[in-house]
Amino acid sequence: MEYTVEWIPHMETIQVVIDSKLLRATERAAQRAKLNRSALVRDALREHLRRLRTRELEERDRRGYSLVPPQDDEMAGWESEAAWPEA
């Protein structure tokens, strides 16, 4: 089964070098998802970049909270919220 390559004016063609095993896995995944290879790679790259951004934001927050640790009384009201509910 062959899929046509989607082309939209604001897109650019690039060349990416990958090993044959990864290429075969990509082709199988694209076929299962009913996407062409380019669409699958775009989706995977968007997801990867989203995850990287989330990690960056989490690290920024960790650094910020470590610079100004909470005072003991700030967390007192949240203890019940953080507890696991009983089964």
N, CA, C and O atoms as a printed pandas DataFrame, in Angstrom:
     atom_number atom_name residue_name chain_id  residue_number  x_coord  y_coord  z_coord
0              1         N          MET        A               1    0.844   -1.173    0.000
1              2        CA          MET        A               1    0.000    0.000    0.000
2              3         C          MET        A               1    0.888    1.234    0.000
3              4         O          MET        A               1    1.790    1.346    0.830
4              5         N          GLU        A               2    0.650    2.144   -0.902
5              6        CA          GLU        A               2    1.458    3.347   -1.004
6              7         C          GLU        A               2    0.600    4.565   -0.704
7              8         O          GLU        A               2   -0.537    4.672   -1.165
8              9         N          TYR        A               3    1.154    5.470    0.066
9             10        CA          TYR        A               3    0.450    6.693    0.417
10            11         C          TYR        A               3    1.093    7.859   -0.316
11            12         O          TYR        A               3    2.305    7.870   -0.534
12            13         N          THR        A               4    0.303    8.813   -0.687
13            14        CA          THR        A               4    0.863    9.990   -1.328
14            15         C          THR        A               4    1.469   10.903   -0.274
15            16         O          THR        A               4    1.054   10.902    0.885
16            17         N          VAL        A               5    2.438   11.666   -0.691
17            18        CA          VAL        A               5    3.105   12.594    0.219
18            19         C          VAL        A               5    2.289   13.877    0.264
19            20         O          VAL        A               5    1.995   14.485   -0.765
20            21         N          GLU        A               6    1.936   14.270    1.468
21            22        CA          GLU        A               6    1.195   15.507    1.683
22            23         C          GLU        A               6    2.155   16.676    1.501
23            24         O          GLU        A               6    3.263   16.664    2.039
24            25         N          TRP        A               7    1.737   17.676    0.750
25            26        CA          TRP        A               7    2.564   18.859    0.586
26            27         C          TRP        A               7    1.720   20.085    0.836
27            28         O          TRP        A               7    0.664   20.264    0.228
28            29         N          ILE        A               8    2.183   20.917    1.721
29            30        CA          ILE        A               8    1.508   22.164    2.047
30            31         C          ILE        A               8    2.541   23.264    1.831
31            32         O          ILE        A               8    3.706   23.075    2.180
32            33         N          PRO        A               9    2.156   24.397    1.272
33            34        CA          PRO        A               9    3.136   25.426    0.913
34            35         C          PRO        A               9    4.139   25.812    2.002
35            36         O          PRO        A               9    5.285   26.127    1.683
36            37         N          HIS        A              10    3.752   25.796    3.244
37            38        CA          HIS        A              10    4.685   26.226    4.297
38            39         C          HIS        A              10    5.605   25.102    4.774
39            40         O          HIS        A              10    6.382   25.300    5.708
40            41         N          MET        A              11    5.531   23.943    4.155
41            42        CA          MET        A              11    6.396   22.823    4.540
42            43         C          MET        A              11    7.662   22.816    3.696
43            44         O          MET        A              11    7.684   23.298    2.563
44            45         N          GLU        A              12    8.708   22.260    4.277
45            46        CA          GLU        A              12    9.968   22.131    3.559
46            47         C          GLU        A              12   10.387   20.673    3.552
47            48         O          GLU        A              12   10.070   19.917    4.470
48            49         N          THR        A              13   11.086   20.298    2.530
49            50        CA          THR        A              13   11.607   18.941    2.407
50            51         C          THR        A              13   12.994   18.908    3.024
51            52         O          THR        A              13   13.829   19.770    2.750
52            53         N          ILE        A              14   13.234   17.899    3.864
53            54        CA          ILE        A              14   14.548   17.717    4.478
54            55         C          ILE        A              14   15.002   16.289    4.213
55            56         O          ILE        A              14   14.222   15.454    3.754
56            57         N          GLN        A              15   16.231   16.024    4.497
57            58        CA          GLN        A              15   16.760   14.674    4.372
58            59         C          GLN        A              15   17.232   14.238    5.749
59            60         O          GLN        A              15   17.979   14.952    6.419
60            61         N          VAL        A              16   16.786   13.050    6.165
61            62        CA          VAL        A              16   17.145   12.514    7.475
62            63         C          VAL        A              16   17.762   11.138    7.257
63            64         O          VAL        A              16   17.226   10.328    6.500
64            65         N          VAL        A              17   18.866   10.875    7.904
65            66        CA          VAL        A              17   19.542    9.594    7.782
66            67         C          VAL        A              17   19.175    8.738    8.994
67            68         O          VAL        A              17   19.417    9.129   10.135
68            69         N          ILE        A              18   18.584    7.561    8.734
69            70        CA          ILE        A              18   18.259    6.618    9.808
70            71         C          ILE        A              18   18.686    5.220    9.368
71            72         O          ILE        A              18   18.827    4.949    8.175
72            73         N          ASP        A              19   18.888    4.351   10.332
73            74        CA          ASP        A              19   19.300    2.992    9.985
74            75         C          ASP        A              19   18.120    2.198    9.428
75            76         O          ASP        A              19   16.964    2.578    9.613
76            77         N          SER        A              20   18.417    1.108    8.755
77            78        CA          SER        A              20   17.379    0.345    8.057
78            79         C          SER        A              20   16.358   -0.269    9.009
79            80         O          SER        A              20   15.181   -0.374    8.663
80            81         N          LYS        A              21   16.782   -0.669   10.187
81            82        CA          LYS        A              21   15.844   -1.248   11.158
82            83         C          LYS        A              21   14.806   -0.209   11.600
83            84         O          LYS        A              21   13.616   -0.512   11.685
84            85         N          LEU        A              22   15.263    1.010   11.878
85            86        CA          LEU        A              22   14.356    2.078   12.266
86            87         C          LEU        A              22   13.442    2.463   11.102
87            88         O          LEU        A              22   12.270    2.772   11.313
88            89         N          LEU        A              23   13.965    2.448    9.889
89            90        CA          LEU        A              23   13.154    2.746    8.717
90            91         C          LEU        A              23   12.035    1.715    8.545
91            92         O          LEU        A              23   10.891    2.076    8.268
92            93         N          ARG        A              24   12.365    0.444    8.707
93            94        CA          ARG        A              24   11.329   -0.610    8.591
94            95         C          ARG        A              24   10.269   -0.445    9.677
95            96         O          ARG        A              24    9.076   -0.589    9.408
96            97         N          ALA        A              25   10.693   -0.149   10.886
97            98        CA          ALA        A              25    9.738    0.049   11.983
98            99         C          ALA        A              25    8.855    1.264   11.704
99           100         O          ALA        A              25    7.658    1.245   11.990
100          101         N          THR        A              26    9.446    2.311   11.148
101          102        CA          THR        A              26    8.693    3.513   10.795
102          103         C          THR        A              26    7.656    3.202    9.728
103          104         O          THR        A              26    6.506    3.630    9.829
104          105         N          GLU        A              27    8.057    2.463    8.715
105          106        CA          GLU        A              27    7.126    2.100    7.643
106          107         C          GLU        A              27    5.969    1.254    8.167
107          108         O          GLU        A              27    4.821    1.456    7.772
108          109         N          ARG        A              28    6.272    0.303    9.059
109          110        CA          ARG        A              28    5.198   -0.539    9.638
110          111         C          ARG        A              28    4.254    0.319   10.478
111          112         O          ARG        A              28    3.035    0.171   10.386
112          113         N          ALA        A              29    4.806    1.209   11.290
113          114        CA          ALA        A              29    3.972    2.067   12.144
114          115         C          ALA        A              29    3.113    2.994   11.290
115          116         O          ALA        A              29    1.941    3.209   11.598
116          117         N          ALA        A              30    3.679    3.538   10.232
117          118        CA          ALA        A              30    2.918    4.416    9.345
118          119         C          ALA        A              30    1.777    3.641    8.691
119          120         O          ALA        A              30    0.663    4.151    8.573
120          121         N          GLN        A              31    2.050    2.438    8.277
121          122        CA          GLN        A              31    1.009    1.624    7.647
122          123         C          GLN        A              31   -0.116    1.323    8.644
123          124         O          GLN        A              31   -1.295    1.430    8.305
124          125         N          ARG        A              32    0.251    0.949    9.870
125          126        CA          ARG        A              32   -0.769    0.668   10.892
126          127         C          ARG        A              32   -1.613    1.903   11.188
127          128         O          ARG        A              32   -2.822    1.798   11.396
128          129         N          ALA        A              33   -0.975    3.076   11.208
129          130        CA          ALA        A              33   -1.674    4.318   11.520
130          131         C          ALA        A              33   -2.375    4.910   10.291
131          132         O          ALA        A              33   -3.064    5.926   10.386
132          133         N          LYS        A              34   -2.187    4.259    9.139
133          134        CA          LYS        A              34   -2.762    4.744    7.875
134          135         C          LYS        A              34   -2.283    6.169    7.564
135          136         O          LYS        A              34   -3.057    7.038    7.162
136          137         N          LEU        A              35   -0.982    6.369    7.768
137          138        CA          LEU        A              35   -0.330    7.646    7.478
138          139         C          LEU        A              35    0.813    7.394    6.509
139          140         O          LEU        A              35    1.309    6.273    6.400
140          141         N          ASN        A              36    1.224    8.431    5.814
141          142        CA          ASN        A              36    2.464    8.262    5.073
142          143         C          ASN        A              36    3.620    8.467    6.044
143          144         O          ASN        A              36    3.434    8.978    7.148
144          145         N          ARG        A              37    4.790    8.072    5.631
145          146        CA          ARG        A              37    5.957    8.126    6.505
146          147         C          ARG        A              37    6.223    9.546    6.996
147          148         O          ARG        A              37    6.545    9.749    8.167
148          149         N          SER        A              38    6.092   10.520    6.113
149          150        CA          SER        A              38    6.344   11.913    6.497
150          151         C          SER        A              38    5.390   12.367    7.597
151          152         O          SER        A              38    5.809   13.018    8.554
152          153         N          ALA        A              39    4.119   12.028    7.463
153          154        CA          ALA        A              39    3.135   12.425    8.474
154          155         C          ALA        A              39    3.447   11.767    9.813
155          156         O          ALA        A              39    3.333   12.405   10.860
156          157         N          LEU        A              40    3.838   10.505    9.786
157          158        CA          LEU        A              40    4.180    9.804   11.026
158          159         C          LEU        A              40    5.380   10.468   11.697
159          160         O          LEU        A              40    5.374   10.685   12.909
160          161         N          VAL        A              41    6.404   10.791   10.915
161          162        CA          VAL        A              41    7.600   11.417   11.480
162          163         C          VAL        A              41    7.267   12.804   12.019
163          164         O          VAL        A              41    7.759   13.182   13.082
164          165         N          ARG        A              42    6.444   13.568   11.307
165          166        CA          ARG        A              42    6.032   14.890   11.812
166          167         C          ARG        A              42    5.306   14.749   13.144
167          168         O          ARG        A              42    5.598   15.475   14.095
168          169         N          ASP        A              43    4.350   13.806   13.211
169          170        CA          ASP        A              43    3.606   13.594   14.461
170          171         C          ASP        A              43    4.540   13.196   15.600
171          172         O          ASP        A              43    4.418   13.697   16.718
172          173         N          ALA        A              44    5.476   12.289   15.307
173          174        CA          ALA        A              44    6.408   11.818   16.338
174          175         C          ALA        A              44    7.316   12.960   16.805
175          176         O          ALA        A              44    7.603   13.080   17.996
176          177         N          LEU        A              45    7.761   13.786   15.876
177          178        CA          LEU        A              45    8.619   14.905   16.238
178          179         C          LEU        A              45    7.859   15.938   17.058
179          180         O          LEU        A              45    8.392   16.472   18.031
180          181         N          ARG        A              46    6.617   16.224   16.674
181          182        CA          ARG        A              46    5.804   17.161   17.476
182          183         C          ARG        A              46    5.640   16.650   18.907
183          184         O          ARG        A              46    5.792   17.406   19.866
184          185         N          GLU        A              47    5.328   15.362   19.039
185          186        CA          GLU        A              47    5.145   14.773   20.367
186          187         C          GLU        A              47    6.443   14.831   21.172
187          188         O          GLU        A              47    6.423   15.149   22.361
188          189         N          HIS        A              48    7.549   14.530   20.541
189          190        CA          HIS        A              48    8.838   14.569   21.229
190          191         C          HIS        A              48    9.155   15.993   21.692
191          192         O          HIS        A              48    9.599   16.193   22.823
192          193         N          LEU        A              49    8.931   16.971   20.829
193          194        CA          LEU        A              49    9.189   18.364   21.193
194          195         C          LEU        A              49    8.262   18.823   22.314
195          196         O          LEU        A              49    8.674   19.594   23.181
196          197         N          ARG        A              50    7.008   18.355   22.304
197          198        CA          ARG        A              50    6.074   18.683   23.387
198          199         C          ARG        A              50    6.584   18.124   24.721
199          200         O          ARG        A              50    6.538   18.803   25.747
200          201         N          ARG        A              51    7.073   16.874   24.690
201          202        CA          ARG        A              51    7.605   16.262   25.914
202          203         C          ARG        A              51    8.857   16.985   26.405
203          204         O          ARG        A              51    9.028   17.189   27.607
204          205         N          LEU        A              52    9.731   17.374   25.476
205          206        CA          LEU        A              52   10.922   18.130   25.871
206          207         C          LEU        A              52   10.532   19.436   26.540
207          208         O          LEU        A              52   11.108   19.806   27.563
208          209         N          ARG        A              53    9.566   20.133   25.975
209          210        CA          ARG        A              53    9.111   21.407   26.546
210          211         C          ARG        A              53    8.539   21.200   27.943
211          212         O          ARG        A              53    8.809   21.984   28.853
212          213         N          THR        A              54    7.748   20.141   28.110
213          214        CA          THR        A              54    7.184   19.834   29.429
214          215         C          THR        A              54    8.300   19.587   30.436
215          216         O          THR        A              54    8.239   20.086   31.560
216          217         N          ARG        A              55    9.317   18.825   30.048
217          218        CA          ARG        A              55   10.448   18.568   30.944
218          219         C          ARG        A              55   11.180   19.861   31.297
219          220         O          ARG        A              55   11.571   20.069   32.446
220          221         N          GLU        A              56   11.361   20.731   30.297
221          222        CA          GLU        A              56   12.022   22.014   30.564
222          223         C          GLU        A              56   11.234   22.834   31.582
223          224         O          GLU        A              56   11.815   23.415   32.499
224          225         N          LEU        A              57    9.925   22.881   31.422
225          226        CA          LEU        A              57    9.092   23.643   32.352
226          227         C          LEU        A              57    9.118   23.028   33.747
227          228         O          LEU        A              57    9.169   23.748   34.743
228          229         N          GLU        A              58    9.083   21.700   33.821
229          230        CA          GLU        A              58    9.150   21.042   35.128
230          231         C          GLU        A              58   10.482   21.323   35.806
231          232         O          GLU        A              58   10.531   21.570   37.011
232          233         N          GLU        A              59   11.564   21.285   35.033
233          234        CA          GLU        A              59   12.889   21.569   35.604
234          235         C          GLU        A              59   12.970   23.023   36.066
235          236         O          GLU        A              59   13.535   23.306   37.122
236          237         N          ARG        A              60   12.414   23.936   35.291
237          238        CA          ARG        A              60   12.388   25.343   35.690
238          239         C          ARG        A              60   11.645   25.498   37.023
239          240         O          ARG        A              60   12.100   26.213   37.917
240          241         N          ASP        A              61   10.497   24.818   37.143
241          242        CA          ASP        A              61    9.726   24.896   38.383
242          243         C          ASP        A              61   10.492   24.292   39.550
243          244         O          ASP        A              61   10.482   24.843   40.651
244          245         N          ARG        A              62   11.171   23.140   39.313
245          246        CA          ARG        A              62   11.965   22.523   40.384
246          247         C          ARG        A              62   13.054   23.470   40.868
247          248         O          ARG        A              62   13.268   23.630   42.070
248          249         N          ARG        A              63   13.740   24.099   39.911
249          250        CA          ARG        A              63   14.802   25.049   40.297
250          251         C          ARG        A              63   14.214   26.213   41.087
251          252         O          ARG        A              63   14.782   26.634   42.094
252          253         N          GLY        A              64   13.089   26.726   40.636
253          254        CA          GLY        A              64   12.459   27.847   41.333
254          255         C          GLY        A              64   12.046   27.491   42.741
255          256         O          GLY        A              64   12.275   28.261   43.674
256          257         N          TYR        A              65   11.432   26.319   42.903
257          258        CA          TYR        A              65   10.997   25.914   44.244
258          259         C          TYR        A              65   12.181   25.593   45.148
259          260         O          TYR        A              65   12.092   25.753   46.365
260          261         N          SER        A              66   13.292   25.138   44.562
261          262        CA          SER        A              66   14.447   24.831   45.412
262          263         C          SER        A              66   15.131   26.108   45.891
263          264         O          SER        A              66   15.780   26.105   46.937
264          265         N          LEU        A              67   14.992   27.204   45.135
265          266        CA          LEU        A              67   15.577   28.475   45.568
266          267         C          LEU        A              67   14.825   29.078   46.745
267          268         O          LEU        A              67   15.419   29.710   47.618
268          269         N          VAL        A              68   13.513   28.874   46.760
269          270        CA          VAL        A              68   12.682   29.410   47.832
270          271         C          VAL        A              68   11.809   28.265   48.349
271          272         O          VAL        A              68   10.650   28.141   47.952
272          273         N          PRO        A              69   12.354   27.439   49.223
273          274        CA          PRO        A              69   11.570   26.319   49.737
274          275         C          PRO        A              69   10.352   26.817   50.517
275          276         O          PRO        A              69   10.401   27.885   51.126
276          277         N          PRO        A              70    9.267   26.052   50.500
277          278        CA          PRO        A              70    8.069   26.487   51.216
278          279         C          PRO        A              70    8.302   26.501   52.730
279          280         O          PRO        A              70    9.075   25.709   53.269
280          281         N          GLN        A              71    7.619   27.414   53.384
281          282        CA          GLN        A              71    7.658   27.466   54.839
282          283         C          GLN        A              71    6.775   26.337   55.369
283          284         O          GLN        A              71    5.864   25.883   54.678
284          285         N          ASP        A              72    7.042   25.890   56.585
285          286        CA          ASP        A              72    6.289   24.772   57.159
286          287         C          ASP        A              72    4.788   25.021   57.160
287          288         O          ASP        A              72    4.017   24.114   56.845
288          289         N          ASP        A              73    4.364   26.208   57.503
289          290        CA          ASP        A              73    2.932   26.485   57.612
290          291         C          ASP        A              73    2.247   26.601   56.241
291          292         O          ASP        A              73    1.022   26.509   56.168
292          293         N          GLU        A              74    3.005   26.799   55.157
293          294        CA          GLU        A              74    2.415   26.905   53.824
294          295         C          GLU        A              74    1.812   25.580   53.360
295          296         O          GLU        A              74    0.837   25.575   52.609
296          297         N          MET        A              75    2.371   24.480   53.791
297          298        CA          MET        A              75    1.945   23.178   53.301
298          299         C          MET        A              75    0.919   22.507   54.225
299          300         O          MET        A              75    0.362   21.469   53.868
300          301         N          ALA        A              76    0.671   23.066   55.368
301          302        CA          ALA        A              76   -0.179   22.417   56.366
302          303         C          ALA        A              76   -1.576   22.092   55.837
303          304         O          ALA        A              76   -2.093   21.013   56.125
304          305         N          GLY        A              77   -2.188   22.970   55.090
305          306        CA          GLY        A              77   -3.541   22.743   54.608
306          307         C          GLY        A              77   -3.644   21.739   53.476
307          308         O          GLY        A              77   -4.744   21.298   53.142
308          309         N          TRP        A              78   -2.528   21.372   52.884
309          310        CA          TRP        A              78   -2.546   20.488   51.715
310          311         C          TRP        A              78   -2.297   19.031   52.052
311          312         O          TRP        A              78   -2.405   18.180   51.169
312          313         N          GLU        A              79   -1.969   18.715   53.283
313          314        CA          GLU        A              79   -1.642   17.337   53.653
314          315         C          GLU        A              79   -2.786   16.383   53.358
315          316         O          GLU        A              79   -2.552   15.273   52.879
316          317         N          SER        A              80   -4.016   16.791   53.634
317          318        CA          SER        A              80   -5.156   15.902   53.382
318          319         C          SER        A              80   -5.396   15.731   51.884
319          320         O          SER        A              80   -5.883   14.684   51.456
320          321         N          GLU        A              81   -5.063   16.740   51.084
321          322        CA          GLU        A              81   -5.236   16.650   49.631
322          323         C          GLU        A              81   -4.231   15.688   49.015
323          324         O          GLU        A              81   -4.531   15.027   48.021
324          325         N          ALA        A              82   -3.046   15.607   49.599
325          326        CA          ALA        A              82   -1.991   14.773   49.052
326          327         C          ALA        A              82   -2.108   13.318   49.497
327          328         O          ALA        A              82   -1.409   12.461   48.956
328          329         N          ALA        A              83   -2.961   13.018   50.455
329          330        CA          ALA        A              83   -3.091   11.644   50.969
330          331         C          ALA        A              83   -3.898   10.798   49.993
331          332         O          ALA        A              83   -4.833   11.276   49.351
332          333         N          TRP        A              84   -3.513    9.532   49.898
333          334        CA          TRP        A              84   -4.261    8.588   49.069
334          335         C          TRP        A              84   -5.600    8.280   49.745
335          336         O          TRP        A              84   -5.654    8.098   50.961
336          337         N          PRO        A              85   -6.651    8.222   48.979
337          338        CA          PRO        A              85   -7.945    7.860   49.593
338          339         C          PRO        A              85   -7.931    6.404   50.036
339          340         O          PRO        A              85   -7.273    5.558   49.431
340          341         N          GLU        A              86   -8.662    6.137   51.092
341          342        CA          GLU        A              86   -8.720    4.757   51.569
342          343         C          GLU        A              86   -9.668    3.959   50.694
343          344         O          GLU        A              86  -10.686    4.473   50.229
344          345         N          ALA        A              87   -9.328    2.709   50.478
345          346        CA          ALA        A              87  -10.117    1.839   49.586
346          347         C          ALA        A              87  -11.385    1.349   50.236
347          348         O          ALA        A              87  -12.151    0.611   49.615
